[in-house]
Amino acid sequence: MDLNYKKLTTLGELKKAGYQGKSIKDELRDNLREKIKKGEETFTGVWGYENSVIPELERAILSRHNINLLGLRGQAKTRLARLMVNLLDEWIPIVEGSEINDDPFNPISRFARQRIEEHGDATLIAWLHREERFYEKLATPDVTVADLIGDVDPIKAANLKLSYADDRVIHFGMIPRANRSIFVINELPDLQARIQVSLFNILQEGDIQIRGFKLRLPLDIQFVFTANPEDYTNRGSIVTPLKDRIGSQILTHYPEDIETARKITEQESNLDARQTSLVYVPEMAKDLLEQISFEARNSEYVDFKSGVSARTSITAFENLLSTAERRALLSGSDNTSVRLSDFLGVIPSITGKIELVYEGEQEGADAVAEILIDDAVKSLFPKFFPKINKLERKDEETPYDDLAHWFFEGEGFELLDDFTDEEYKRALDGIPALNQLIKEYQPDFPQEDVYFLKELLLWGLVAHKKLSKHRFTEGYQFKDLYGSFISGL
């Protein structure tokens, strides 16, 4: 029903307009039904969940369930909860001055009931926007029952000259104040068991207990909990009776393909317009960046139970552009393109976001990050060039023999970090066998991306043990694998 909320200021006017209240779960359900009927997107900006998480979430809302979103870090759990606000009515009326958003037609607090009893249809109402109906609390060990439910307020008792036996001395906590709203508790297992127990009655019976007061407050709240499976063993757990009272538990997951991961990264990256105009990013570089996270999730060095957040790719992408931007600024260039050697700049974004197992700790965080980049190159390589078999006959010819021979005959090849674009291109163009391989296997490759592809070919041969790569202060040196070994003797 469309109401001119600005003109309706009293309970009587609200009645005359024909307004009918509904519970928040019915509100979410009705608005979701309308969106589904119209074919509208319900959770915009969340990619990769179209056929998995979102249908389950919609079913839970249609069932009027409280919801637990269970998944590893960086899987958009809180984002989904916040987007549920868009399924609320834009405005709802409340009794003006109410601490707990009392419905004028169904008041539950003493304040609202007395106000309506005294003023009747002249009772003033206020309007609450849906953006104000979202409450969020991070579960930390120091959270108390008083924070969530409420406590006796001695100052209020003294000011109002009330006995502690009077329920007006109660100071309501976050949950009662979130009446008729969405209330999210993040990282639920971190909440102490005794605090979780205090939620039982609210979820099931609808009453709250504060310091001996048993108030029958049928709170109207849509609860959404988030939890990380890792927390079940590391820091705590969800007590069984509480799990039993949560209607639906929905498992989230990481992007299942590179294309989806790229959409997330491009949407969430915080980029300066000057960066995007200055730095060109080859499509292959974007794929390689996402592949790093996929490699990390399957790496023997990374704790898979901890997960690899989508934020890894997001911050890595930001660092990648900043690396190229810095190089362009130092050289005075008006524009530049991302190089594979720029991926050295994403290492700080990786090391801070992966949890290493014992073997990874032995290698070191930086070394593991470099291994992940090499593994990503190795995975991407066969999409553009002939596959390199692990086992080859001694006299077997391969498409890469001429290139390997060029390195064997020479003293090595250096790509310096501070090369201008002209110097960078000239250096790569100076390897005839490299140009021939590109011409043979990728003749129609976009010209603006060719030099990244050339570098990928070199890195790919290193990953397949055809060449060696050495990092020194100013850049990278590529050499013949065996020649560099012999020279080191």
C-alpha positions in Angstrom: 0.0 0.0 0.0 1.4 3.4 -1.0 1.1 5.8 1.9 2.1 9.5 2.0 4.0 8.9 5.3 4.8 12.6 5.6 1.1 13.5 6.0 0.2 10.7 8.4 1.2 11.8 11.9 -1.3 10.3 14.3 -2.8 6.8 14.9 -6.2 8.0 13.8 -4.9 9.2 10.4 -3.1 5.9 10.0 -6.4 4.0 10.7 -8.3 6.2 8.3 -5.7 5.5 5.5 -6.4 1.8 5.9 -2.8 0.8 7.0 -2.4 -2.8 8.1 0.7 -3.8 9.9 2.5 -7.1 9.4 5.4 -9.0 11.0 8.9 -8.4 9.6 9.0 -12.0 8.4 5.8 -11.6 6.5 7.1 -8.3 5.2 10.2 -9.9 3.8 8.2 -12.8 2.5 5.6 -10.7 0.7 8.2 -8.4 -0.9 10.3 -11.3 -2.0 7.3 -13.0 -3.6 6.6 -9.8 -5.6 10.3 -9.6 -6.8 10.3 -13.2 -7.8 7.0 -12.8 -9.7 8.4 -9.8 -11.6 11.6 -11.6 -12.3 13.6 -8.9 -10.4 17.0 -9.6 -9.0 16.8 -10.1 -5.2 20.4 -9.9 -4.1 22.2 -7.6 -6.4 26.0 -7.5 -6.6 26.5 -11.0 -5.2 28.1 -13.1 -7.9 28.3 -16.9 -8.1 25.4 -17.7 -5.8 22.6 -17.5 -8.4 22.1 -21.3 -8.4 23.2 -22.2 -5.0 23.1 -19.9 -2.0 20.5 -17.3 -3.2 17.7 -19.9 -3.9 18.3 -21.4 -0.5 18.2 -18.0 1.1 15.0 -17.2 -0.7 13.4 -20.5 0.4 14.4 -19.7 4.0 12.8 -16.2 3.8 9.6 -17.7 2.2 9.5 -20.1 5.2 9.9 -17.2 7.7 13.0 -18.8 9.2 15.8 -17.3 11.2 18.9 -18.0 9.2 22.5 -19.1 9.8 25.0 -18.4 7.0 27.8 -20.8 7.4 31.0 -20.4 5.4 34.7 -19.5 5.4 35.9 -15.9 5.5 35.3 -13.7 2.5 32.2 -15.4 1.2 29.8 -12.4 1.3 27.9 -13.7 4.4 27.4 -10.3 5.9 26.8 -8.7 2.5 23.8 -11.1 2.0 22.4 -10.2 5.4 22.7 -6.5 4.6 21.0 -6.9 1.3 17.9 -8.4 3.0 17.1 -4.8 4.0 16.0 -4.2 0.4 13.2 -6.7 0.9 11.7 -4.6 3.7 8.9 -2.0 3.2 10.5 1.4 2.6 8.7 3.0 5.6 6.9 1.6 8.7 5.0 3.6 11.4 6.1 3.4 15.0 4.8 5.0 18.2 6.7 8.2 18.5 9.3 8.1 21.3 9.3 4.3 21.6 12.6 2.7 22.4 11.7 -0.5 20.7 9.9 0.6 17.6 6.4 -0.3 18.8 3.8 -1.0 16.1 1.0 1.5 16.8 -1.5 -1.3 16.2 0.3 -3.9 18.3 2.3 -2.1 21.0 4.3 -4.3 23.3 6.2 -1.9 25.6 4.6 -0.3 28.7 5.5 3.2 27.2 3.6 2.6 24.0 0.6 1.0 25.6 0.3 3.9 28.1 0.7 6.5 25.4 -2.1 4.9 23.2 -4.3 4.5 26.3 -3.9 8.2 27.2 -4.1 9.7 23.7 -6.1 7.2 21.7 -6.3 8.1 18.0 -4.3 11.3 18.7 -1.2 9.3 19.5 1.7 10.6 17.5 3.5 8.3 15.2 6.9 8.5 13.5 8.1 6.8 10.4 11.1 4.5 10.3 13.0 3.9 7.0 14.2 0.4 6.1 17.8 1.5 6.3 17.3 2.2 10.0 16.0 -1.3 10.5 19.3 -3.2 10.3 21.3 -4.0 13.4 24.6 -5.8 13.5 26.7 -7.1 16.4 30.1 -8.8 16.1 30.2 -11.7 18.6 33.3 -11.1 20.8 34.2 -12.8 24.1 33.4 -9.6 26.0 29.8 -9.4 24.8 27.4 -9.6 27.8 23.7 -10.4 28.3 23.3 -6.8 29.3 24.6 -5.7 25.9 22.2 -7.9 24.0 19.1 -8.2 26.1 19.3 -5.5 28.7 19.9 -4.8 32.4 18.5 -2.8 35.3 19.6 0.8 35.1 20.2 2.2 38.6 20.5 5.8 37.3 17.1 5.6 35.7 15.7 4.2 38.9 17.1 7.0 40.9 16.0 9.8 38.5 12.5 8.4 38.2 12.3 7.5 41.9 11.3 3.9 41.0 11.7 0.7 42.9 14.0 -2.0 41.4 10.8 -4.1 41.3 9.3 -1.7 38.6 10.0 -2.8 35.1 10.5 0.8 34.0 14.0 0.7 35.4 15.1 -1.7 32.7 17.5 -0.5 30.1 16.9 -2.5 26.9 19.8 -4.0 25.1 20.4 -4.2 21.3 18.0 -7.0 20.6 14.8 -5.4 22.0 15.8 -2.1 20.4 16.0 -4.0 17.1 12.3 -4.9 17.3 10.7 -5.0 13.8 14.2 -5.1 12.3 16.8 -7.4 11.0 19.4 -8.3 13.6 22.7 -9.9 12.6 25.1 -11.6 14.9 28.4 -12.1 13.1 30.8 -15.0 14.1 28.2 -16.7 16.3 30.6 -19.4 17.6 32.7 -16.7 19.3 29.7 -15.8 21.5 30.1 -17.5 24.9 27.8 -20.4 25.5 26.0 -18.7 28.4 25.3 -15.7 26.2 24.0 -18.0 23.4 21.6 -19.6 26.0 20.1 -16.2 26.6 18.8 -16.2 23.0 16.7 -19.4 23.5 13.5 -17.7 24.7 13.8 -14.8 22.2 14.0 -17.2 19.3 11.3 -19.6 20.4 9.0 -18.3 23.1 9.3 -14.5 22.4 9.9 -13.4 25.9 13.0 -11.9 27.6 14.4 -12.3 31.1 16.3 -9.5 32.7 17.6 -9.7 36.3 14.6 -11.6 37.6 12.1 -9.7 35.4 10.2 -12.0 33.1 8.7 -9.7 30.4 6.4 -11.0 27.9 7.7 -9.0 24.9 6.8 -10.8 21.7 9.7 -9.2 19.8 9.3 -9.2 16.0 12.8 -9.8 14.7 14.4 -11.4 11.7 17.6 -13.0 13.1 20.5 -13.7 10.7 23.6 -15.4 12.1 27.0 -15.8 10.4 29.5 -18.4 11.4 32.8 -19.8 10.1 33.3 -23.6 10.3 36.9 -23.0 11.4 35.7 -21.3 14.6 33.9 -24.4 15.7 37.2 -26.0 16.6 39.5 -23.0 17.2 37.4 -20.6 19.3 34.0 -22.0 20.2 30.9 -23.6 18.8 27.1 -23.0 18.5 25.3 -24.7 21.3 23.0 -27.4 20.1 19.7 -26.0 21.5 20.4 -22.7 19.7 21.1 -24.5 16.4 17.9 -26.3 16.9 16.0 -23.0 17.0 17.5 -21.6 13.8 15.2 -22.5 11.0 17.7 -22.7 8.1 21.5 -23.1 7.9 22.9 -22.1 4.5 26.4 -23.0 3.3 28.2 -20.3 1.3 31.2 -21.0 -1.0 33.9 -19.4 -3.0 33.6 -18.5 -6.7 33.6 -21.7 -8.8 35.2 -20.2 -11.9 37.5 -17.4 -13.0 34.8 -15.4 -14.7 32.8 -15.1 -11.5 35.8 -14.3 -9.4 36.7 -11.5 -11.9 33.3 -9.9 -11.6 33.7 -9.8 -7.8 37.1 -8.3 -7.9 36.2 -5.6 -10.4 33.1 -4.7 -8.5 34.8 -4.5 -5.1 38.2 -3.0 -6.0 38.7 0.5 -4.7 40.5 2.1 -7.6 41.3 5.7 -8.4 40.0 7.0 -11.7 43.5 8.2 -12.5 44.8 4.7 -12.0 42.4 3.1 -14.5 43.1 5.8 -17.1 46.8 5.5 -16.6 47.2 1.7 -16.4 45.9 -0.8 -19.0 45.3 -4.3 -17.6 45.4 -7.2 -20.1 42.5 -9.6 -19.8 45.0 -12.4 -19.2 46.5 -10.6 -16.3 43.0 -10.5 -14.7 42.7 -14.2 -15.2 46.1 -14.9 -13.8 45.3 -12.8 -10.7 42.2 -14.8 -9.9 44.0 -18.1 -10.6 46.4 -17.3 -7.7 43.5 -17.6 -5.2 42.3 -20.8 -6.8 45.8 -22.2 -6.5 46.0 -21.1 -2.9 42.8 -22.9 -2.0 44.3 -26.2 -3.3 47.9 -25.6 -2.2 49.7 -28.0 0.1 51.2 -25.0 1.9 48.0 -23.3 2.7 45.5 -24.3 5.4 42.4 -25.1 3.4 40.2 -25.2 6.5 40.9 -21.5 7.0 40.0 -20.6 3.4 41.4 -18.0 1.1 39.2 -14.9 1.2 37.9 -13.2 -2.0 39.5 -10.1 -0.5 42.9 -11.6 -1.5 42.1 -11.1 -5.2 40.6 -7.7 -4.5 43.6 -6.2 -2.6 46.0 -8.0 -5.0 44.3 -6.3 -8.0 44.6 -2.9 -6.3 48.3 -3.6 -5.6 48.9 -4.8 -9.1 47.6 -1.5 -10.6 49.5 0.5 -8.0 52.7 -1.3 -9.0 52.2 -0.4 -12.6 51.1 3.2 -11.7 54.2 3.8 -9.6 56.5 2.6 -12.4 54.7 4.9 -14.9 55.0 7.9 -12.5 58.7 7.2 -11.9 59.4 7.1 -15.7 57.2 10.0 -16.5 55.0 7.9 -18.8 51.4 9.1 -19.6 50.2 5.5 -19.7 51.4 1.9 -19.2 50.3 -1.7 -19.2 50.5 -4.3 -16.5 53.4 -6.7 -16.8 53.8 -10.1 -15.4 56.8 -8.9 -13.4 54.4 -6.4 -11.7 52.9 -9.4 -9.9 55.8 -9.1 -7.5 53.8 -6.2 -6.1 50.8 -8.4 -5.1 52.9 -10.5 -2.7 52.0 -8.4 0.3 48.3 -8.8 -0.5 48.7 -12.6 -0.5 51.0 -13.1 2.6 48.6 -11.3 4.9 45.6 -13.3 3.9 46.6 -17.0 3.8 47.1 -19.2 6.8 50.1 -21.6 6.3 50.4 -25.2 7.4 53.7 -26.4 8.9 55.3 -27.0 5.4 54.3 -23.5 4.4 55.8 -22.0 7.5 59.1 -23.8 6.6 59.1 -22.3 3.1 58.2 -18.8 4.4 55.2 -16.6 3.5 56.9 -14.7 0.6 58.2 -17.9 -0.9 54.8 -19.5 -0.8 53.3 -16.4 -2.5 55.8 -16.7 -5.3 55.1 -20.4 -5.6 51.4 -19.6 -5.9 52.1 -17.1 -8.7 54.2 -19.7 -10.5 51.5 -22.3 -10.1 48.9 -19.9 -11.5 51.1 -19.3 -14.5 51.5 -23.0 -15.0 47.7 -23.5 -14.9 47.1 -20.8 -17.4 50.0 -21.8 -19.8 48.2 -24.7 -21.7 45.4 -22.4 -22.7 47.7 -20.5 -25.0 50.6 -22.8 -25.8 51.2 -26.5 -26.4 51.2 -28.5 -23.2 54.6 -29.5 -21.7 54.6 -33.1 -20.5 56.3 -33.9 -17.2 58.2 -36.8 -18.8 59.8 -36.4 -22.2 62.1 -38.7 -24.2 65.7 -37.5 -24.3 65.7 -36.9 -28.1 62.1 -35.7 -28.3 61.6 -32.5 -30.1 59.3 -29.8 -28.6 58.0 -26.5 -29.9 60.2 -24.8 -27.3 63.5 -26.1 -28.4 64.6 -23.1 -30.4 63.7 -20.8 -27.5 65.6 -22.9 -25.0 68.6 -23.0 -27.4 68.5 -19.2 -27.7 69.0 -19.0 -23.9 71.6 -21.8 -23.9 73.7 -19.9 -26.4 73.3 -16.5 -24.7 74.3 -15.2 -21.3 70.7 -14.7 -20.1 68.0 -12.2 -20.5 67.0 -9.4 -18.0 63.8 -7.6 -17.5 64.3 -4.7 -15.2 61.5 -3.3 -13.0 62.1 0.3 -14.1 62.2 -0.4 -17.9 60.1 2.1 -19.8 57.4 0.6 -22.0 59.7 1.1 -25.0 62.6 -0.6 -23.3 60.4 -3.4 -22.1 58.9 -4.1 -25.5 62.3 -3.8 -27.2 63.8 -6.4 -24.8 61.1 -8.9 -25.5 61.1 -8.3 -29.2 64.8 -9.1 -29.1 64.1 -12.8 -28.7 63.4 -14.2 -32.2 62.2 -17.6 -31.0 59.8 -16.0 -28.6 58.2 -13.9 -31.4 58.0 -17.0 -33.6 56.1 -19.0 -30.9 53.6 -16.2 -30.5 53.1 -15.9 -34.3 52.6 -19.7 -34.6 50.3 -20.4 -31.7 48.6 -17.0 -31.0 48.6 -15.2 -34.3 45.3 -13.3 -33.6 46.1 -12.4 -30.0 45.2 -8.7 -29.2 48.2 -6.6 -30.0 47.9 -4.6 -26.7 48.2 -7.9 -24.7 51.0 -9.6 -26.7 53.8 -8.5 -24.5 52.1 -9.9 -21.4 51.7 -13.1 -23.3 55.4 -13.1 -24.2 56.3 -12.7 -20.6 53.8 -15.5 -19.6 55.6 -17.8 -22.1 58.9 -17.2 -20.3 57.4 -17.6 -16.9 55.6 -20.7 -18.1 58.8 -22.3 -19.3 60.4 -21.5 -15.9 57.4 -23.2 -14.1 57.9 -26.3 -16.3 61.6 -26.4 -15.6 62.7 -25.4 -19.1 64.3 -22.2 -18.1 65.5 -20.7 -14.8 64.4 -17.4 -13.3 66.4 -15.4 -10.8 65.2 -12.3 -8.9 67.7 -9.7 -8.2 67.4 -6.1 -6.8 66.5 -4.4 -10.1 64.4 -7.1 -11.8 64.3 -10.6 -13.2 66.9 -12.6 -15.0 66.0 -15.6 -17.2 68.6 -18.1 -18.2 69.0 -21.6 -19.6 68.3 -24.1 -16.8 71.4 -26.2 -17.2 73.7 -23.4 -18.3 72.9 -21.5 -15.2 73.5 -24.7 -13.2 76.9 -25.3 -14.8 78.0 -21.6 -14.4 77.2 -22.0 -10.7 79.7 -24.8 -10.3 
